Amino acid sequence: MSIKIDTDLAYIQSKLNISDSKMEIYKDKTVEEILEAEAASGNQAAIQLAADMFSDVSTLIELFQLADPQNKLTIMKEMTSSQLDKLVPMLEEDDLIQGLQYFTQDSLLDLLKDIPKEEMLKAVFQMFSEAEVIEYMPERELDRLLTSFEMDKEMLLQNLKSIPEMYLQQILESVTGQEAEGNSTELVKQIGQLGDLNYKNAIMNLEPTQKRELTFMLTNEQNKYYQIFDTEAYTHMINVERNKEQMIKSMSVIKPEYLQRMITELPQDLLAIVTTQIDTEKFADALINRFPELLAKFVAA
């Protein structure tokens, strides 16, 4: 559990005005033992330092050279998972994103599934344009959206008028078995008057390219429809079309609270490494005010 003891001793020697010869005697002593010996000999500075290292951030930083990430890591390796988790909210957003590098691509995809869909979609649209999302979306998902009870039927029918007449005739004939006639407006009216089952079947029978065009018009008009697509469809799209680096870069738009939750899923040894990026003053303050028992162990080491 040792931290750079030579540096610690030099700081103590200067702070307590101890002679070189006396420091030679102390070279194998712990910080606690040195302070006790000096206090017993009447050194008031030792009494003050003993108090300051458990109450003053600057003193603690100097004493244990906490600006050195290796020294932070030495302490963090002695922390429990629960203690490390409490440090994660102190990380800056850039540090959280950097910490995602320790996950595999499959693990990152699983983490995306576990956050609210609106947060996941923010990352999705960092990786893909709306047109690309519709292009890569499985046709079964398009069918599910277009026939969903959440779909505004009147809005769909209005946009359906933009589809060439020949495709409208085809889908109408596919469910009625009769030749369809009329212009786009008339054909769409007939489609809208179909019974529920025939209406849904007609929409699903639309030629795939035209189906994607219709879906794009609808989602472009109402972004809320992107929520209806299954999460698995999005993660599959990401896994096939984007690499890990692109994924991580896109995740910077996710709220920090969800990034923090992701980071706490790291194994304890990796979590300790990531948390070494915490601001030194924040870390020292946490040791003093939240983990004094841990700090005492290092003072005695």
Secondary structure in CASP SS format (residue, H / E / C, confidence):
PFRMAT SS
TARGET T0000
AUTHOR 0000-0000-0000
METHOD secondary structure of the structure
MODEL  1
M C 1.00
S C 1.00
I C 1.00
K C 1.00
I H 1.00
D H 1.00
T H 1.00
D H 1.00
L H 1.00
A H 1.00
Y H 1.00
I H 1.00
Q H 1.00
S H 1.00
K H 1.00
L H 1.00
N C 1.00
I C 1.00
S C 1.00
D H 1.00
S H 1.00
K H 1.00
M H 1.00
E H 1.00
I H 1.00
Y H 1.00
K C 1.00
D C 1.00
K C 1.00
T C 1.00
V H 1.00
E H 1.00
E H 1.00
I H 1.00
L H 1.00
E H 1.00
A H 1.00
E H 1.00
A H 1.00
A H 1.00
S C 1.00
G C 1.00
N C 1.00
Q H 1.00
A H 1.00
A H 1.00
I H 1.00
Q H 1.00
L H 1.00
A H 1.00
A H 1.00
D H 1.00
M C 1.00
F C 1.00
S C 1.00
D C 1.00
V H 1.00
S H 1.00
T H 1.00
L H 1.00
I H 1.00
E H 1.00
L H 1.00
F H 1.00
Q C 1.00
L C 1.00
A C 1.00
D C 1.00
P H 1.00
Q H 1.00
N H 1.00
K H 1.00
L H 1.00
T H 1.00
I H 1.00
M H 1.00
K C 1.00
E C 1.00
M C 1.00
T C 1.00
S H 1.00
S H 1.00
Q H 1.00
L H 1.00
D H 1.00
K H 1.00
L H 1.00
V H 1.00
P H 1.00
M H 1.00
L C 1.00
E C 1.00
E H 1.00
D H 1.00
D H 1.00
L H 1.00
I H 1.00
Q H 1.00
G H 1.00
L H 1.00
Q H 1.00
Y H 1.00
F C 1.00
T C 1.00
Q H 1.00
D H 1.00
S H 1.00
L H 1.00
L H 1.00
D H 1.00
L H 1.00
L H 1.00
K H 1.00
D C 1.00
I C 1.00
P C 1.00
K H 1.00
E H 1.00
E H 1.00
M H 1.00
L H 1.00
K H 1.00
A H 1.00
V H 1.00
F H 1.00
Q H 1.00
M H 1.00
F C 1.00
S C 1.00
E H 1.00
A H 1.00
E H 1.00
V H 1.00
I H 1.00
E H 1.00
Y H 1.00
M C 1.00
P C 1.00
E H 1.00
R H 1.00
E H 1.00
L H 1.00
D H 1.00
R H 1.00
L H 1.00
L H 1.00
T C 1.00
S C 1.00
F C 1.00
E C 1.00
M C 1.00
D C 1.00
K H 1.00
E H 1.00
M H 1.00
L H 1.00
L H 1.00
Q H 1.00
N H 1.00
L H 1.00
K C 1.00
S C 1.00
I C 1.00
P C 1.00
E H 1.00
M H 1.00
Y H 1.00
L H 1.00
Q H 1.00
Q H 1.00
I H 1.00
L H 1.00
E H 1.00
S H 1.00
V H 1.00
T H 1.00
G C 1.00
Q C 1.00
E C 1.00
A C 1.00
E C 1.00
G C 1.00
N C 1.00
S H 1.00
T H 1.00
E H 1.00
L H 1.00
V H 1.00
K H 1.00
Q H 1.00
I H 1.00
G H 1.00
Q C 1.00
L C 1.00
G C 1.00
D H 1.00
L H 1.00
N H 1.00
Y H 1.00
K H 1.00
N H 1.00
A H 1.00
I H 1.00
M H 1.00
N C 1.00
L C 1.00
E C 1.00
P H 1.00
T H 1.00
Q H 1.00
K H 1.00
R H 1.00
E H 1.00
L H 1.00
T H 1.00
F H 1.00
M H 1.00
L H 1.00
T H 1.00
N H 1.00
E H 1.00
Q C 1.00
N H 1.00
K H 1.00
Y H 1.00
Y H 1.00
Q H 1.00
I C 1.00
F C 1.00
D C 1.00
T H 1.00
E H 1.00
A H 1.00
Y H 1.00
T H 1.00
H H 1.00
M H 1.00
I H 1.00
N H 1.00
V H 1.00
E H 1.00
R C 1.00
N C 1.00
K H 1.00
E H 1.00
Q H 1.00
M H 1.00
I H 1.00
K H 1.00
S H 1.00
M H 1.00
S H 1.00
V H 1.00
I C 1.00
K C 1.00
P H 1.00
E H 1.00
Y H 1.00
L H 1.00
Q H 1.00
R H 1.00
M H 1.00
I H 1.00
T C 1.00
E C 1.00
L C 1.00
P C 1.00
Q H 1.00
D H 1.00
L H 1.00
L H 1.00
A H 1.00
I H 1.00
V H 1.00
T H 1.00
T C 1.00
Q C 1.00
I C 1.00
D C 1.00
T H 1.00
E H 1.00
K H 1.00
F H 1.00
A H 1.00
D H 1.00
A H 1.00
L H 1.00
I H 1.00
N H 1.00
R C 1.00
F C 1.00
P H 1.00
E H 1.00
L H 1.00
L H 1.00
A H 1.00
K H 1.00
F H 1.00
V H 1.00
A H 1.00
A C 1.00
END
